[in-house]
Amino acid sequence: MQIGMIGIGRMGGDMVRRLMQRGHDCVVADRDAMALAALASEGAMTADSLQDFVAKLAVPRVIWMMLPVAVVDGVIAELKSLLSSGDVLIDGGNSHYHDAIRRSATLSAQGVHYLDVGTSGGVWGRERGYCMMIGGDAPAVARLNPIFAALAPGKEAAHETAGRASDTMAASTAEQGYLHCGSSGAGHFVKMVHNGIEYGLMAAYAEGFNLLHRANVGVQGRATDAETTPLRHPEHFQYDFNLADIAELWRRGSVVTSWLLDLSAQALAQNHLLDRFAGHVSDSGEGRWTVQAAVDAGVPTPVLSAALYQRFSSRDEDAFANRLLSAMRYQFGGHEEKLAEGEK
């Protein structure tokens, strides 16, 4: 099957490679000439403009965009006059689901099918496959089954779920690693919540390993100052844990086993102090949208909300609040700040 890919960065390029490895023909467009040249050398057809790109695709066309959220509407505006009735346009990035609903309504007026496909897999997707959460018209989704099946991890990626009925499995593509979740916006809604959960899981691992990392505060002598640490029994915190070993241990038989734990174990094995990282954690939008959707629907999501706010704190967005806390303590009790060793 032929497909066009606009955006061949970290994920888009490897998606093209996975598709070509499975026998699909790919036409690619990107502003990065080096990325285009690399894929051309591997068998992809390249285009030097969107007009050239669309002209090289057989009708009805299938176009997949793997683009930053901020540029999607601009690219759609350029493509709109070039597309024909029956074409399928896919947004595989992390757009807001509201935008998917709006874009689908606009494009459907000219007979173009718009699919929102939340895509998870990151830089490992070429090898492991991509989990895809799909929203849009069922006929268009069905038509692209060969593409989704080629990109997906396949049934062998996970053990069969006990108690899941065989007729359910036969009727669903979930076991393959992709699923038509519903009408326009459904794919990006599911991916939005997926990423919100990801924030929470990452925060839980980070907080737990930080506690293990700090379990030697009694040895270090920082626990004796009641003004800075409410630790009354330093002898209870004398442990010098090997975090890389603990991560490796939990990967085997533990109920907290996951791919995120695998990646944490890999990071700790490479550098147990993680001192190449400053700890300023970005958020790309989906965590915020998840919390906003939860507020709109009146659904409690305390863990996901806390994980989002933790990311804000990591970037010192709470610095003024902490200074005010310190100032209030001084005002009502005359408490002078106790600076950590090395601070001025």
C-alpha positions in Angstrom: 0.0 0.0 0.0 1.2 3.5 -0.7 1.3 6.2 2.0 2.7 9.7 2.3 4.4 10.9 5.5 4.8 14.6 6.3 7.3 15.0 9.2 10.2 12.5 9.4 11.7 13.4 12.7 12.4 11.1 15.6 9.2 9.1 15.2 8.0 9.9 11.7 11.2 8.7 10.0 11.3 5.4 11.9 7.6 4.8 11.1 8.5 5.1 7.5 11.3 2.7 7.9 9.0 0.2 9.6 6.4 0.5 6.9 9.0 0.0 4.1 10.4 -3.0 5.9 6.9 -4.5 5.7 6.5 -3.9 2.0 4.7 -0.5 1.8 5.6 2.3 -0.5 6.3 5.6 1.1 6.5 9.2 -0.1 8.0 11.6 2.4 8.1 15.4 2.8 10.1 17.4 5.4 12.1 20.6 5.7 15.2 18.7 6.7 17.1 17.9 3.6 19.4 15.4 5.4 16.5 13.5 6.8 15.0 13.3 3.3 18.3 12.1 1.8 18.6 9.4 4.4 15.2 8.0 3.7 15.7 8.3 0.0 18.8 6.1 0.3 16.6 3.5 2.0 14.0 3.4 -0.7 11.5 6.2 0.1 10.4 8.6 -2.6 11.0 12.2 -1.6 9.2 15.4 -2.5 10.5 19.0 -2.5 7.2 20.7 -1.8 3.7 19.8 -0.7 2.4 20.2 -4.2 5.1 17.7 -5.4 4.3 15.4 -2.5 0.6 15.2 -3.2 1.2 14.8 -7.0 3.3 11.7 -6.2 0.5 9.9 -4.3 -2.0 7.7 -6.0 -5.6 8.7 -5.7 -7.3 8.2 -3.3 -4.4 9.4 -1.2 -3.3 8.4 2.3 -1.3 11.1 4.1 0.0 10.8 7.6 1.3 13.8 9.5 3.8 13.5 12.3 4.2 17.1 13.2 4.4 19.5 16.2 1.0 20.6 17.4 1.7 24.2 16.6 2.1 23.6 12.8 -0.6 21.1 12.1 -3.3 23.7 11.1 -0.9 25.5 8.8 0.0 22.4 7.0 -3.7 21.4 6.7 -4.4 24.8 5.2 -1.8 24.3 2.6 -3.0 20.7 1.8 -6.7 21.4 1.7 -6.8 22.7 -1.8 -4.6 19.9 -3.0 -6.8 17.0 -1.7 -9.6 15.2 -3.3 -12.8 13.5 -2.2 -11.9 10.1 -0.8 -8.4 11.1 0.4 -7.5 10.2 4.0 -5.5 12.7 6.2 -4.1 11.4 9.5 -2.8 13.4 12.4 -0.5 11.1 14.4 0.8 13.8 16.7 -0.5 14.9 20.0 -3.1 17.4 19.0 -6.0 18.4 21.3 -9.0 16.2 20.6 -11.2 19.4 20.2 -9.0 20.3 17.2 -9.5 16.8 15.7 -13.3 17.3 15.9 -13.0 20.7 14.3 -10.7 19.6 11.5 -12.7 16.5 10.7 -15.9 18.6 10.3 -14.1 21.1 8.0 -12.4 18.4 5.8 -15.5 16.2 5.6 -17.3 19.0 3.7 -15.0 18.3 0.7 -15.1 14.5 1.2 -11.7 14.1 2.9 -11.5 11.7 5.8 -9.6 13.0 8.8 -8.3 10.4 11.3 -6.8 11.4 14.7 -4.3 8.6 15.6 -2.7 8.9 19.0 0.6 7.2 18.5 2.8 5.8 21.3 6.2 4.2 20.9 8.7 6.9 20.9 12.2 6.3 19.7 11.8 2.5 20.3 8.8 2.2 18.0 10.7 1.1 14.9 11.8 -2.1 16.8 8.9 -2.6 19.2 6.1 -1.3 17.1 3.6 1.6 17.8 0.5 1.5 19.9 -2.2 3.4 18.0 -5.4 4.9 19.3 -7.6 5.9 16.3 -10.6 8.2 15.9 -12.6 8.9 12.8 -14.9 7.2 10.3 -14.9 3.4 10.5 -14.7 2.8 6.7 -11.6 5.0 6.4 -10.0 3.2 9.4 -10.8 -0.2 7.9 -9.3 0.8 4.6 -6.0 1.5 6.4 -5.8 -1.7 8.3 -2.7 -2.9 6.4 -0.9 0.3 7.5 -1.9 0.1 11.1 -1.1 -3.6 11.3 2.4 -3.0 9.9 3.1 -0.2 12.4 1.6 -2.0 15.4 3.5 -4.3 17.7 1.3 -7.4 17.0 -0.2 -10.0 19.3 3.2 -11.4 20.4 4.0 -8.1 22.2 2.0 -9.2 25.3 0.6 -12.3 26.9 -3.1 -13.0 26.2 -5.3 -11.5 28.9 -6.9 -14.2 31.1 -10.7 -14.1 31.0 -10.9 -12.1 27.7 -13.4 -14.0 25.5 -12.2 -15.4 22.3 -15.1 -13.8 20.3 -14.1 -10.4 21.7 -10.5 -11.0 20.6 -11.6 -12.0 17.2 -13.7 -8.9 16.7 -11.1 -6.4 18.0 -7.7 -5.3 16.8 -6.7 -4.3 20.4 -4.5 -7.4 20.7 -2.6 -6.3 17.6 -1.7 -3.0 19.2 -4.2 -0.6 17.5 -7.8 0.2 18.0 -10.6 2.3 16.4 -11.7 4.0 19.6 -14.6 6.0 18.2 -15.6 9.0 16.2 -13.5 12.1 15.5 -11.4 13.1 18.5 -11.7 9.7 20.2 -8.1 8.7 19.3 -6.6 11.8 20.6 -8.8 11.8 23.7 -7.6 8.3 24.6 -4.0 9.3 23.9 -4.4 12.4 26.0 -5.5 10.3 29.0 -2.7 7.7 28.2 -0.1 10.5 28.5 -1.8 11.8 31.7 -1.4 8.3 33.2 2.2 8.3 31.9 2.9 11.4 34.0 1.5 9.7 37.1 3.4 6.5 36.6 6.7 8.4 36.0 6.1 10.5 39.1 5.5 7.4 41.2 8.7 5.8 40.2 10.7 9.0 40.6 9.3 9.7 44.1 9.9 6.1 45.2 13.5 5.9 44.0 14.1 9.3 45.5 13.1 8.0 48.9 15.4 5.0 48.4 18.1 7.5 47.4 17.6 9.5 50.6 17.4 6.5 52.9 21.0 7.3 54.1 20.3 10.8 55.5 21.1 9.5 59.0 24.6 8.5 57.8 25.2 11.9 56.1 24.3 13.8 59.3 21.7 16.0 57.7 19.0 14.7 59.9 20.1 16.2 63.2 18.9 19.8 62.5 15.2 19.9 63.5 14.7 23.1 61.6 15.5 21.5 58.2 14.6 17.8 58.7 12.0 16.4 61.2 14.0 13.2 61.5 14.3 12.2 65.2 16.0 8.8 64.7 19.0 9.0 62.3 19.7 5.4 63.0 16.6 4.5 61.1 18.0 5.9 57.9 21.4 4.2 57.6 20.8 2.4 54.3 23.0 2.9 51.2 20.9 1.3 48.5 22.1 0.3 45.1 19.3 1.8 43.1 20.4 0.1 39.8 20.1 -3.3 41.6 16.7 -2.5 43.1 15.4 -1.5 39.7 16.7 -4.7 38.2 15.2 -6.7 41.1 11.7 -5.1 40.6 11.8 -6.0 36.9 11.5 -9.7 37.8 8.2 -10.9 39.3 7.2 -7.5 41.0 3.7 -6.1 40.5 5.3 -2.7 39.6 7.0 -4.2 36.6 6.6 -2.1 33.4 8.4 -0.7 30.4 9.0 2.5 32.3 10.7 0.5 35.0 12.8 -1.2 32.3 13.9 2.2 31.1 14.6 3.5 34.6 16.8 0.4 35.2 18.6 1.2 32.0 19.2 4.8 33.0 20.4 3.9 36.5 22.8 1.2 35.0 24.3 3.8 32.7 24.7 6.5 35.5 23.5 5.7 39.0 23.6 9.3 40.1 21.8 10.6 36.9 24.1 13.7 37.1 23.9 14.4 33.4 20.3 15.5 34.0 19.3 18.8 35.6 15.9 17.6 36.6 13.9 20.3 34.7 11.0 18.2 33.4 9.0 19.5 30.5 5.3 18.9 29.9 4.1 18.7 26.3 0.5 19.6 26.8 -1.4 16.3 27.2 -1.0 16.2 31.0 -2.6 19.6 31.2 -5.4 18.7 28.8 -6.1 15.5 30.8 -6.5 17.5 34.0 -8.7 20.1 32.2 -10.9 17.4 30.8 -11.2 15.8 34.2 -12.3 19.2 35.7 -14.8 19.7 32.8 -16.3 16.2 33.4 -16.2 16.4 37.2 -13.9 13.4 37.4 -11.4 13.3 40.3 -7.8 12.7 39.1 -5.6 13.7 42.1 -2.6 11.6 41.1 -2.5 12.8 37.5 -3.0 16.4 38.7 -0.2 16.1 41.3 2.1 14.6 38.7 1.5 17.6 36.4 2.2 20.1 39.2 5.3 18.2 40.1 6.6 19.0 36.6 5.9 22.7 37.1 7.9 22.5 40.4 10.8 20.9 38.7 11.3 24.0 36.6 11.4 26.3 39.6 7.9 27.6 38.9 7.3 27.4 42.7 10.4 29.5 43.6 8.4 32.6 44.6 5.9 30.6 46.6 8.8 29.0 48.5 10.4 32.4 49.2 7.0 33.6 50.5 6.8 30.5 52.8 10.2 31.3 54.1 9.3 35.0 54.6 6.1 34.1 56.5 8.0 31.8 58.9 10.4 34.7 59.5 7.6 37.1 60.1 5.6 35.1 62.6 8.4 33.2 64.3 11.6 34.9 63.5 12.8 31.7 61.8 16.0 32.3 59.8 16.5 30.3 56.7 18.7 27.2 57.1 20.7 27.0 53.9 21.9 23.6 52.6 25.6 23.0 52.6 27.3 24.9 49.7 24.5 27.4 49.4 24.9 31.1 50.0 
